[in-house]
Amino acid sequence: MSLRSKQPAIFVTPPPIYLHFLNRELLRGLALSVEDVPVMATLAALLTCASERLFSSLAFIWEASFVPQFLQIVGAAHRAGELTVVSSLPTPEEYLYSAQKHYSYDQNRYPMYFQHVPSQLIDLHPDLIKRDDTSLILSHQLRMWAEGMQHDASTALSPADMKSLASIRGRIGSILDTREQKAITLSLFEAELKRLSLGNARLPLARLLSLLHLRHYLDSIGADIATGVFGLAYFDYAAETFPILDVSLLLSMLESMNISAVKSWRPEDIEAIIALRGSETHKRFVGGLRFLLNASVYKVWRETNSADHLARRDLIAQKLNSMLARGRWEPTVRTSLALHLDRLGGELEKVGLIATSEKDLIEISGMYRDNTVLRRKRVLILTATTLEARTVSELIRLHFGNTITKTYSTDHTIYLCG
């Protein structure tokens, strides 16, 4: 659901989920580390409450590899086809060599590239080769910003950050001119910031770099990010499908359904969820959750006439809790997770039916039926060029309001039009 919409786009299907909360440089701009983020609980919520594939840069996985049980879950999701690993290099060995070259000046911050490498990382081969040079693109975008030109990512900066960055703007070009093979991270600019006594620009610059990097990756792979990840609110406005992938709301919903132990799930529990993804049981459960999420946003929009849904997360949560309170939620039964999830899916459907009998949700009930019928139609349109694909996608978006998402097969780019 686009935050820039004038009214909520009901029943959108999110694109793949980009795991931005694993990005150490992004976290650095918020004075956080990977240890400060509930990585396993966030992964558990997204794997349980969403059906979209997860996308991650190979770098993120390497740099979060020290998180307990993380590599076990990443490996299971990757083997099951639920995680797509993205890299500009085709093998782990080539990636390691490149990382050692780029971070040779910053080994204390990137020890994972210069110490013992776990076998799980050497076995983790990229699925999607990103052809464009991220450093080259970031360098170009930074130069544009330094010269006063606007970029979608830089406009997402807070007013306070924009003010703080005015002092370093004129020095960006000369620093980039002398960077040689160094990666474009905050470390590249640290010496100049210190020399000019511009410590107040340090974190704002880190956030600018992260926004540029994030926007580039989302556009390149056709993905979105989860919102509501602990500590990462600054970047929530980069998302397009709030609240469907809002981790704080999803965890709250699970707690309301007596699945409150997600934050302490064992790796085996998460692996069981991974095995269920794609099944009719999982689809039913996710469909029930999303109907209630959309219904809550619709109710809030009708009451406030505001498209800034993020600013009304608490009000959306109230609507959700009110609807979920009508369900009969049994405690989690460990003997059969599939059976328990199936029961929860059935109860969610009942709660949804009760909700649509309300006066202010009669309209959304009709939208839901129409949407369900529309999604049973399957039409394949073959295009020969990128321009043709973009033109067809834009026409479908304009005429039918569908959200266009992008995914990949071995040899083709595939646009999903709803």
JOGI-V366693 format. One line per field, one symbol per residue. burial: b if it has 16 or more other ideal C-beta (glycine too) atoms within 10 Angstrom, else e. Layout:
burial = ???
//
This chain:
burial = bebeeeebebbbbbbbbbbbbbbbbbbbbbebebeebbbbbbbbbbbbbbbbbbbbbbbbbbbbbebeebbebbbbbbeeebbbbbbbbeebeebbebbeebbeebeeebebbeeeeeeebeebebbbebeeebbeebbebbeebbeeeebebbebbeeebeebbeebbebbeebbeeeeebbbbbbbbeeebeeeebeebbbbbbbbbbbbbbbbbbebbbbbbbbbbbebebbbebbbbbbbbbbbbbbbbbbbbebeebeebebebbbbbbebbeeebbebbbbbbbbbbbbbbbbbbeeeeebebbebbebbbebbeebbeebebeebeeeebeebbbbbbebbeebbeebbeeeebeebbeebeebeeeeeeeeeeeeeeeeebeebbeebeeeeebbbbbbbeeeeeebebb
//
